[in-house]
């Protein structure tokens, strides 16, 4: 746990136009919370103009409309600031592969790449190890199992805050089970 307390980590989340960057879906909102020693130190948040329509299914989940992002910056306009914010940190997310798929795609489209020194942690994978009794592992269910009463809102900053709380509790549980170090390798 000490190595994690000494390292900066960033919890991040994205909201999207749909489920697949391979089929043209894009990020419409991105948020990140930087912490050190489990204390919040900074945050990054932006709506993003995806340059395409937001699907009805995505709108029904995140309530982000085309009108809300019409005057927002394009991803390439915020990409350098985002990379500066996350490089050199432990990057944390819930079901992080989904978010990373979109992040990698957007960065590639902008002609950028993420630093090689970043370690990724998935709170869903940690939860599967320390809360094996759960049947499902969506963020809201893990939060509930940990006694966190906050509801998942499917907006990037609110979900980042919830994931941060989940991660802090999971990290302590993983440490008591002597498995936290597995996730940092």
N, C-alpha and C positions, 0 to 999 in steps of 0.2 A: 504494500500500500504506500510505503514511503516514496518509491520511485514515481508513483502517480501523483502524490502530493507535491512533489518537486517539479513536475512537468506541467506546462500549460496544455490544457485540452480545450477543444471546441466541440460543442454539441451543435449539430446542424440539422435542418429539415428543409424540404422543398415542397411546394404545391405545384401542380402541373396541369396541362391541358388535357391529359389523358394518361394512359398507363405505359406507353412504349416510346422511348426516344427513337428507336429503330423505325417506327412507322410515322415519324414526324411530330410526335408530341414534344412539348417544350416546357420549360420552367416558367411559372407565372408569379411565383413568390419564393424568396429564399431568406432564411434567417439563420443566424449563428450566435452562440453565446460562448465567450471565452472565459475560462476559469483557471485558477491556480490554487492548489491546496483546498479545493472544493469551495472556493470563494469566487463569486462572479467578479470579473474585472473589466469586461467590455462586451459590446454586442454589435452585430451587423444585421441590417434588415433592409429589404427592398422588394417592392412589387416589381415585376419584370414584364415588359411588353414582349409577348412571344412571337409577334409577327404573323399570327394565325388565330383563328377562333378557338375559344375554350369550349370543349364539348359539354353538352348538357349534363352528362354523367359526372364530369369533373366539377361543374358548377354546383350540382346538387350535393357534392361532398364538401367542397371548400368555400362555396358561396362567393367566389371571385368571378366577376363578370368582365366581359370584353371592355365595357365602359370604364371599369376600375383600373385597367392596365393600359388604356389607350395612350395616356400621356406619361407612362412609366418609362424608365430607361430600358434599352435593349440589354441582353445579357452581356454582350461584348463591351458595353459601356461601364459595367460594374465589375467585370471579371478580374482586372488587375488589383482592384481594392480587395476583392474577396480572397484572391490568392495570397496577397500580403497578410490578410487577417488569419488565414488558416495554416500557411506554411510553417513548418517547424513544430507543429502541435500534434497531439493525439486527437484524431477526428472521431467523434462519437455520434451514432445515430441509432434509431430503432428500425430494424430491418434495413440496415444501412446500404445493402446492395441496390435497393430500389433507388435511393437518393443518389448514390454514387454513379449509377448508370446514367442518370440525367446530368449530374455534374460533369462527368467525363465527356459526355456528348456535347454539352454546351461549351466546355473549354476547348474541345477539339474544333468545334465550329468557329470559335474565336481565335484559333491558332495558338492556343496555350496548353500547357500541361501542368499537372499538380506535382509538387516536389516529391522526390523519391524518399525523403526522410520521414514522411508522415506514417504514423501507425494508425490503423483503423480498429475501432471497437464497436461491436454491435450489441446493444442492450438486449435485443431479443435472444441472441445466442447465450449471453450471460444468464438471462432469466431461465432459459431452458436447463442450464446446469444447476442453478441454485433454487429454482422453484419447479422441480420435475413433476409435481402434482397437478400443475395447471393443464387443462386440456388444450387451450389455445393461447397464443402469445401476442395478440395485438396490444398496442401500447396501453389502451384503457384497461385491459384485463390484468396486465402486469402491475400497473399503478394501483388498481383495486386490491390485488393480492398483497401489495406492500403497504396498504393502509393509507394510500394517497387518495383523497376524495375529489381531486380536480378531475373534470371531464375533458376528454380529448376533443378539441375544437376543429381540427383539420385546417388550421391556419398556422403558417410556418412559425411565427414567434411564440404563440401559445403552446404549440406542440414541442418546441425547443425547451421552453420552461418546464413542461411536464417531463420530457425526456431527461432533463438535467436532474430533477428530483428523483426520478426512477433510477438513474445511473448512480447517484450518490448512495442511495440505499442498497442497490445491487452490489456496488463496489465493496461496501462494508460486509455484506453477507458473503460475497465471494472471498474476501480476505479471511473471514472467520472459518471458511471451508478450505482455506489454503489453495484456492484455485485461481485467484486473481492474476497471478503471474503468467498463467497459461495464455491469457488473453492479450498480454503485452508483448509476447514473443513475435 
